[in-house]
Amino acid sequence: MSNQPPYLPTALGASETTLLLGNNPSSGPYAWYMPQCTISNNPYGGTTGTYGLASCIAFQYGAVSVVVWFYVPPNGQGVIIGNDGMLYPNSNNYVPAIYIDSTDSLRFGEWSTGSTDQTFSTPIRPGWHMAVWAEGSISSTGAIVYGYLDGNFVGSMQLNGITYTVGGASPPPSYWYIGVGYGGGWPNYPTSGWAFFNGNIAYVALYNRVLTTSDVLAIYQGVRITSGLVAEYIGNNYNPSTGVWTDSSGNNYNITTTVVAGQYPPRGCTLWPVGDSGNWINWPSC
């Protein structure tokens, strides 16, 4: 089950890399939602309100990219990055932006007033992977979503009408989630509602621009790209005793609240390089 280069190269993290639990029946499930902001004037003609960080970036810059390093176990499924108009366990208007479906495919999704829900996909196997979901050319008439897997361009899709990222539905996407999402009715969605990712997440980064193909490949090869970097969450910077996941970008977008209130995910660690063998529960605590 080799997947080279190994996940989270040293340039992106540290010599001891932490793995955050996505979903374990005996102790989870767990997930996080990103910091929020309030939008009082929507330049794209959509709704206003309280938004998650990825949407705030899209409002301000007209583009956003989300990078995530993750481990897919055998029979891996669930939402890796998603957004919703309501706080878990409630749901109203939702987009599973990056999810692994019931056919072992990684899907990139978005919703718009003119195109409803749309996705494109690529097969994915167990192992370590890096995915990039990006939205650009945002306007009152549409946007373009791009997707990458392991440094390779997967595809793109044109959406006509206001996208959900910038408030194309009501209520707006107040919460951007890491490790869970809602998507009943989306193509080959693995459950009828909330789907916690059942693997591990080691790194999440948000940018205020659409990353180029060369940017994506560089990040996959271990080069830390800082141009446009708004927030960066490295597994090593998660404190399981407090539930705080520290933003490494210097912009102080710390994540301090878990979806499962009062229950903080454990973490496992291993020395670099990591490889693909073993289960996190057997690794020492960091």
Steps between C-alpha positions, in 0.01 A plus 500: 500500500784736416422859414800719427601760583410434864229723637569835663862553395726655761479843339126506573516372855754365745709190547231354724168512320166480673197323357159628600222248538217532252258241633542206737185336638654444843603860557352725231385619263684830497531796267572872509346810352702794377500849656219733389443858390196721438421622148264799493539584132506224241674624184366204302133559572447201728395488862689652791572366846761303692735293287780252544856603424514356148194705399643811664810462286289457187301817577807712556725372223267343245683167530585233754703178508489224762788252530467185714733204569312191617521124544237277340455166676358192328133573431572868558198727462357829620534876465849643538403867444138616506279794584150546634254773591444359847709359782525121536284298566251729318528568129354738244668566165826314472793417273737204543791680331743207522363154573569134438189335365363146512688398184852581628514827309613838628244766407524877481165676541331840498146639470371803312165662432527420131664158507373354834744235627789393279802274549788345314703205624804276474571152643689491830676213678590448867813689604621855550369766265489875445190664352443861395155657453508850352237747386576801282355741245232570759233744383126557523456272196720206590834354601742220411596216734832318456615171651838332547607167648862420590634790299306410186219703346172305518262741331290813526138604466325822409210596724236744380343723765603589853693219667428383850851604607400866462145461627291377211248344737337597828619460769861554390770235557577610854723200568788358303586159642818293511427129521122496456223629278140447398408396149199274473405476132842596362653254248586165661492661843597234759217571749162672512623798700809590704810306394806514723824420322623167637868561432758745634574863420849640553502840327257766374596830334286780354613750236344821369560410138462210261821303531675436170584151378865563584402619851304183563780276379753690712289458815462130426878474468551669838549867412312729739329762283431818700371734228134556581510270806220602738483210745699181554422215734782249555423188700792562734336823614187333634469477880263214592477613863338831401358423158690795348647464151744789453524691174863490384462778242541775760151636435359352823208313346514238773236228515373472856170313473437141398179379343455257788489759779719427799664196341840554347655262249806306611800504276764251399849581381780332317852599401572619149483339248166345579413248229155344488501214751339469840203656671507832680367344822820297535727802469637689803332819620678820405 
